[in-house]
Amino acid sequence: MTSGGAPGGDDTPAAPGRADGADGAGGAGGAGGADGAGGAGGAARAGSRAVMWPLYAAGFTTAFGAHGVAANLGALSPDAVTSLLVLGGLLALYDGVEILLKPLFGALSDRVGARPVLLGGLAAFALASALYALAGSPGLLWAARLGQGAAASAFSPSAAALVARLNPAARRGRAFGGYGFHKSMGYTLGPLLGGVLTWAGGLRLLFGVMAVLAAGVAVWAAVAVPHVPPLPKARQTVLDLARRLADRAFWQPVAVLAAATAALSAGVGFLPVSGAAAGLGTVATGAAVSVLAACAAVVQPFAGRALDAGRVTVRAGLAAGLGMTAAGLAAGAAGSALATPASAGAGALGVAGMLGAAVLIGTGTGLITPLGFAALAASTPPERIGQTMGAAELGREAGDAGGPLLVAAVATAAGPAAGFAALAALLALAPAALLPGRHRPRP
């Protein structure tokens, strides 16, 4: 993957620095750049390609595990799920477990270290996948999905925490850009690769490949990722936690990330609906979704590098990302309103609207994601980075569910165009309330 190599940079870590969080982005304590290499023996290798690649692979694994299975549970295979109620339950089970457990595992990584939680989560994901691959019992499919969701809740936030801990402030934009790129590739390729595997050998083959993938990444991470010991920290009360979560240095970037995820999820789900209403086939609608996902993946490394180089600030980048995403949703609304099967040129209008919406939504969310996570890392005390990443993932899960629900509710009452327009209006108004202060890493 040529695009994925860009974020890695050279193998020599930059000098640690501290990221300022002016205008409320600083948070309690700021993120000391000294934690960039975190841990005995890790300083020499922090931020190098050899260290970052297994973390990127972990991001790919969690995304592939989520979408590769979800998109193929009901596919045409001997062990496919045929009940819509069971299908809905299996889909909700994975996401529900993540919502409950990600903050808990994020806090655990601060207590015992992110590396053990990462390795344990990957090993558990491999075991849960192997459970169904070897047995193939329909009842065990529930247990396997539950285990996969719980395991992903462990290694996903811990991988993000290690990305932050192993990179000084001046390199975090690039690091999170690379991590986001590979995670997006997992979401993009998961349905396709999962479909090929399911076609070739059913769900058991798909789960078997996931078991091998997770086990391989676990071994790779055990060899390449250095020990990053937990940092000493003061005892935190429930009131202290509430104060941190209420600090705009935390909730503003998380809210922007949630808004971007809401738009991405709504686009993936409802752009094909609008295309079908315009008389377009599944190839055209599927291509539009692929364009959206590809734009979201490819933009992230460049956005992160621009932040590190000082060519863009967090505030300007997030404002531009929200604006592009809102414009993409508006394009989707316009395409839905103008293109109907009975109208002249409906196909052309439908394709133009869908592609325009896909490019803008994908580019906007791709710009937001690495900048949002870099802002969180910059404003979080290093000893609490796991807790922050876990809570941030919870916010993104809320956006993932809330965006489609909002569009669906409005679309049910007034049509798909109104649904897209409602979410576009929220994102267009978001910058005034959601944008954090300036963030510029210092060498």
Secondary structure, DSSP 8 states (H G I E B T S, - for coil): -HHHHGGG--SS------B--TTTTSTTT---GGGGG-STTTTTTTT-HHHHHHHHHHHHHHHHHHHHHHTTTTSSSTT----HHHHHHHHHHHHHHHHHHHHHHHHHHHHH-HHHHHHHHHHHHHHHHHHHHHH--HHHHHHHHHHHHHHHHHHHHHHHHHHHHTS-GGGHHHHHHHHHHHHHHHHHHHHHHHHHHHHHHHHHHHHHHHHHHHHHHHHHHHHHS------------HHHHHHHHHSHHHHHHHHHHHHHHHHHHHHHHHHHHHHHHTT--HHHHHHHHHHHHHHHHHHHHHHHHHHHTTSS-HHHHHHHHHHHHHHHHHHHHHHHHH--TTSTTHHHHHHHHHHHHHHHHHHHHHHHHHHHHHHHHHHS-GGGHHHHHHHHHHHHHHHHHHHHHHHHHHHHHH-HHHHHHHHHHHHHHHHHHH------B--
